[in-house]
Amino acid sequence: MVAIRTPLIATFAGLATAGLLFGAGTAAAEPHGRLLDTTCTFPQFQAAAQQHAPDLAANPERMGKFERILNLSVEERRAKFEEKRANKPEISPEKRAKWDEWKNSPEGQAKIAAMKTVLDTCHQF
């Protein structure tokens, strides 16, 4: 199984979640768009993660990265993401293939789905 850590936007994960989760796609289709656009507070995110992604919630390093991200305004997150994207070299075909393999694996699909659920439900907490 391929293990990938997504830089958050030095990791967005996270999440980078996850982490990360920063691939091509629209905000509605990719977890990174949800993370960049959410107005949830970190405590809300943390509560949703405890319910929907307990492995994530139990990881202090990853949760710390999400806390740093969510402490920024939506505008600051987007600017930081764009800055990192502009200053980062193109992803090699090998890394892209590994990412795609992980993203399409049962583990990757489960983690991406959990992150989407956390970000879609955090306002309820």
C-alpha positions in Angstrom: 0.0 0.0 0.0 1.3 3.5 -0.8 1.6 5.9 2.1 1.4 9.6 1.2 1.6 12.6 3.5 0.1 15.6 1.9 1.8 18.8 2.6 -0.6 21.2 3.9 -0.4 23.4 2.6 2.4 22.0 4.4 0.1 19.6 4.9 -3.1 20.4 4.6 -2.2 17.2 5.9 -3.2 18.5 5.6 -5.0 18.1 5.3 -3.1 18.6 3.4 -5.5 16.5 4.6 -5.3 14.9 4.5 -3.3 15.3 4.1 -4.0 16.4 1.5 -5.3 16.3 -0.6 -4.2 19.2 -2.8 -4.9 17.9 -6.2 -6.6 19.4 -9.2 -10.3 19.9 -8.9 -13.1 22.2 -7.9 -13.8 23.3 -4.4 -16.9 21.2 -4.3 -15.2 18.1 -5.5 -11.9 18.1 -3.5 -11.4 18.2 0.2 -8.8 21.0 -0.1 -11.4 23.4 -1.5 -13.7 22.6 1.4 -10.8 23.2 3.8 -9.8 26.5 2.2 -13.4 27.7 2.1 -14.8 26.5 5.4 -15.8 29.0 8.1 -15.8 26.3 10.8 -13.7 27.1 13.8 -11.0 24.6 14.9 -13.1 23.4 17.8 -15.9 22.6 15.4 -13.5 20.8 13.1 -12.1 18.9 16.0 -15.5 17.8 17.2 -16.5 16.7 13.7 -13.2 14.8 13.3 -13.7 13.1 16.6 -17.1 11.8 15.4 -16.3 11.1 11.7 -12.5 10.6 11.5 -11.3 9.4 14.9 -7.9 8.4 13.5 -7.3 12.0 12.4 -8.7 13.4 15.7 -6.3 11.2 17.6 -3.2 12.5 15.7 -1.9 15.6 17.5 0.6 16.5 14.8 -2.1 16.5 12.0 -4.6 18.2 14.2 -2.1 20.9 15.0 -1.6 21.5 11.3 -5.4 21.8 10.8 -5.5 24.2 13.8 -2.9 26.4 12.2 -4.8 26.4 8.9 -8.2 27.1 10.5 -6.9 29.9 12.6 -6.4 31.8 9.3 -9.2 33.6 7.6 -10.6 32.1 4.4 -8.8 34.8 2.4 -5.5 34.1 4.2 -5.8 30.4 3.6 -6.5 30.9 -0.1 -3.6 33.3 -0.4 -1.2 30.9 1.4 -2.4 28.0 -0.8 -1.8 30.1 -4.0 1.6 31.2 -2.8 2.7 27.7 -2.1 1.3 26.5 -5.4 3.1 29.2 -7.3 6.4 28.5 -5.5 6.3 24.7 -5.7 7.8 22.9 -8.6 5.5 20.7 -10.7 4.8 17.3 -9.2 6.8 14.6 -10.9 4.9 11.9 -12.9 6.1 9.3 -10.4 4.7 11.2 -7.4 1.5 12.0 -9.3 1.1 8.3 -10.0 1.7 7.4 -6.4 -0.9 10.0 -5.3 -3.4 8.7 -7.8 -2.8 5.2 -6.7 -3.4 6.1 -3.0 -6.3 8.4 -3.8 -8.1 5.5 -5.7 -7.2 2.8 -3.1 -9.8 1.7 -0.6 -7.7 3.4 2.2 -7.4 6.7 0.2 -11.1 6.7 -0.7 -12.1 6.1 3.0 -9.8 8.9 4.2 -11.0 11.4 1.6 -14.6 10.5 2.3 -14.0 11.0 6.0 -12.4 14.4 5.5 -15.2 15.5 3.2 -17.7 14.5 5.9 -15.8 16.3 8.6 -15.7 19.5 6.5 -19.4 19.1 5.5 -20.6 18.6 9.0 -18.3 20.8 11.2 -20.9 23.6 11.3 -23.2 21.3 13.2 -20.8 21.2 16.2 
